[in-house]
Amino acid sequence: MSQDVVVQLRNVTKRIGSKTIVDKLTFDVPRGEVFGFLGPNGAGKTTTIRMIVGLISMSEGEVLVNGINVSQHFEKAMMHIGAIVENPELYKFLTGYQNLIHFARMIPGIPKERIDEVIKLVKLENRIHDKVKTYSLGMRQRLGVAQAILHRPDVLILDEPTNGLDPEGIRELRDYLRQLAKSEGTAIIVSSHLLSEMELMCDRVAIIQNGKLVNVQHMREMVQQQTDEASLVVFEVDDPQQAIRLLSESVSVTEAAVTPEGVTLYLQRDQVPDAISRLVGGNVRIYSVKPASMTLEDKFLELTRGGQIV
């Protein structure tokens, strides 16, 4: 195993009766990466997360954490994992600090200094001695993350961590996870239905559908809209219909359309100056010319043919 790879899935499969829920998933997650896990309703992503953390068994395949087989050496593998599956489990009648002390006692070798460090990392210093029942949902999520990283895990797994958070809480969590991956080299696997947040948060994204891996790609490549022959270009002009007519006469126009952003069409790079000259010569005023890019949501819907994410 490469020194930088923390999590490996190899042909991970889950069957219940005659139905295959997860079908031969294979991918790696390296150290220091935020890895997004997306899928439509019933795609199998939560089942996959549960298999990674050993909550349910695999029918076939293996999960390795730092080279340790989760099925064969469960306790040893779990020492390298921190996870929140669905909602963090906390004692609401205790303070945040007492919750962390209680959890720290379960794992040998966690000093008080580490508890203070994670409290500062998740920015709960001012409320850590209040009872958890007085916490907002966002504060509970942050305390859950603090609990999950107390033992300095090599991988942090979060299933829908932004559920119920307000925009400020979502941004704080996103910034914190990026910092955690960078500063501590933690591999982070996160699933979420908020595609705009995943686009800002993740280095790579895996999309599964019907239990099968559809695509694994770096985010910057995922949202680029390109082909080998041409790329999609947006012209913001004062007269879209006249622009399409002029361009049809002078260049090879492919799939030209009027959108809220402007006139969009596929052009090769060396056709763009000719298109601009033609529009200017036809007295069409040009306000901007820019390459179009797909959002993660666009790409997700394209790959899953409109499957609904949850």
N, C-alpha and C positions, 0 to 999 in steps of 0.2 A: 504493500500500500504506500502511495506517495505520502511523504511526511506532512504535506499540507492538507491532505484530505481527512476530514473528521468523520463524516457520515457516508457510508456506502450502502446503497440498496442494490441487490442483485436478484433479479427475477422474482421479486416479492409478489406473492399471489395469495388471495383469500377467497375461498369458496364456502358458501353456506348451502348445503344440499347440492342441487344441480346448478345453482346460480353462481357465476363468477363475479365477485364484487370488485376485486382488484386483480389485474391480469398482467403478470410479469413486468412489474415496474423496476427499472434500472436507472439510477442516476447517482452522482456524487455531489457532496457539498463540502467545499474547502474551508479552511480556517479563515476567519475574518470576512466572510461573505454573508449578506442578507439575502436569503433564498426564498422567493415567493412561491406559494403552492396554491394553484387556482383550479377550479373545476365547476361545472354546472351542478344542479341539483342531483344528488345521488351518484356523483361521479366516482366516489370512493376516497376522497382526500382525507376526511376525518378517520375513516377506517385505516388508511395508511399511517396517519399520525399515531393512532392507537397501537398499531403493530410496531412502530419504531420505538415507542416507549414501553412496550411489553404489556400493555393492558389487554390485548387480545393476541391469540396465537396466529402464526402464518400457516397456510396450507402448504406452501412451497416457498423456496428462496431463502435469503438470509439478509439480515441487517447487521452491519459492522459499525461500531463506534470506536474510533481510535484502534481499529483492527480487532476489537473484541466482539465476538458473536453474541448478540442480544439473547438469542434462544438458549445458547449453551452456558453462558456466564452472565445471567441476568443482573445480579447484584453488582458485579464488577463493572459491567457496562453502564449501569444507571448512575454510578459515581461520576460519570463524565457528562451526564445529561441534567439539565434543568428544564422544567416544562410546566406550562399552564394549558390544560386541555379544557376548553369551555371557560368556566369561571374559576378564579383562584379560590382555594379552600382556606378560609381564615376563621379564627375564633373571634367572633364579634364582641364577646364580653371582655376580651383582653385588649390591652393597648397594642398599637402597632409594634412597639419595641418588645413587648412580652411575646407577641407572635414570633418575632424573629429569634428571640432567645430560645423559645420552645423548639423551633425548627433546628436551630444550631446544635442543640443537645442531641439530636438524632444522628448527626454526622460528626465523627471525631475530628478534632484539629481545627475548628473554626474559632479564631480568637475574637475578643471583643472589638479589636481594631477593625476587623473585617465587617462586623455588623455596623459599626459607625460609618465605614466607607460606603457600603451599599445604601445606607440611609441618605447619605449626601448625594450619591449618584442619582437616585430617583427623586431627589429634592423633597424629602418629607421631614426635614429637620424640625420644622415648626409645629408639626402635628404628630410626631412619632409617639409621644407619650399620651395621646388621647385614645379613647377606646375606639375600636374599629367600627362599632355600630354608628359612630358619628361621622364616619368618612363618606365622602361622595364616591360614586362608582369609579371615577377616574383615580382617586386616591387609593382605592382598594386594588385597582389594576396595578398601580405603581408598587404598592406593597407586595403584591403577588410576584411581580418581576424581581423585587429585592429578595424575596424568599427563594425564588428559583435560581438566583445567581450567587447566593451566599457561599456555596462551596466551590466557586470559580469553575463552573462547568465548561467543557470545551464546546458544547452545543446547547443552545437555548431554543426550545420549541414552543411556539405560541399559536394556539388555535383561536382565531377570531379575537385578538387582543383589543381591538378598538370598539367592541360591542358596547353601546351605551355611552361612549365618551363624547363630550362636546368637541367642537373644532379645536379649541385650545388644547384640550387633553390629548386629542389625536396627534396634534403637531408635536407636543412635548414627548409623547411616547415614540413617535417616529424619529425625532432628533436624538433621543436617548439610545434607541436601538442602533442607529448609525454610529453613535459615539462608542457604544459598547463593542461593536464589531471592530472598530478601528483601534480603540485603546487597549482592549483586552484580547483581541484576536479571536473572539467568540464567533463560531458559526451559528447563524440564526436562521431557523426555518419558521416561516410565518404564513398562515392562511388567513385570508380576509375577503369579504365581499366588497370592500371599498376599493375599486380598481384604481381610482385616482390616487389614493394613498399608496397603494402597492407600487404604482409607477414612480412615485417620489422616493419610496423607501428601499426598494429592492435592487440588487445588483443583477440577479438573474431570476427568471420566472419559469416554472414548470406548469404546463396545462395538461390536465387529464380529463378524459371523457369516457364514460362507460367503463371505467376501471383501467383504461389503457393510456399510456403516455402519448400525448398528441405532439408536444413540442417542448423543448428546453432551450432557452435562448437568453443571451445577455439583453438587458433592458434597452440599451441604446440601439441594438440591432432590431429588437422586437417592434419598436415604434417607428422605425424608418420605413418609408413606403418607396421601394425601389424595385426596378427590374433590371435585367442585364442590358436591355436595349434602350429603355427610357425611364424617366421619373416623372412623377406627378407635379405639375407646376400650377400655381395659383396666380392669376392676373386680376388685380383689383382695378377696375376701369369704370368710366362713366356710362358706357353704352355696351353692356354685355352681348346683346344680340349682334350688333355691328361688329364687335370684336370677333365673335365666332365666325361670321361671314367672311371677314377679311383673312382670318387665319386659315380658313378652309381653302381659300384661293391660293395661298402662298406656301403653306407647309402641310405636311401630312398630319392631320389632326386625328387623334385617337381618343374616343370616349369623351369628347368635349361636353361640358355641362355647366350650367349656371347654378351656383350654390350661394348660400349666405356670405361666404368668404370672397366670392368672385367667380371668374371663369376658370375652371379647372380642366386641364388636359394633359396628356402624356406627350412629352417632348424629349428628344435627345439633347444633350448638353449644347452641342453646336447649333441647334435650331433656335435656341432661346434668343440670341441677338437678332436673328432674322425676323422672329415673331415680333419683337419689340419695334424694329424698324418698320415693319408692315403696319402695325397699329398706329404708330406716330404719323406715318405717311397717310393713313386713312382718317386722320383727325380724331382718333380715339384717345382720350386723356388717360394716362396710366398713373395710378397712385402708388402701386407697389407690385413687385414681382418676387415671389418666394416659393421655395420648394414646399410641398405639402408633406406632412408627417401624420402617421396614424397614432391615435392614442392607444393605450393598452386595452381600453374597452373595445375600440374598433378591431384590434387584432384578435382579441378574445372571441368576439362575436363572429369574426371571419373563420377562425379555426374551429369553433364549435358549432357553426351554422346557427347562431342565435340562441344557444343553450343558456339558460338562466343560471347565473352564479349565485351561490349562497355562502 
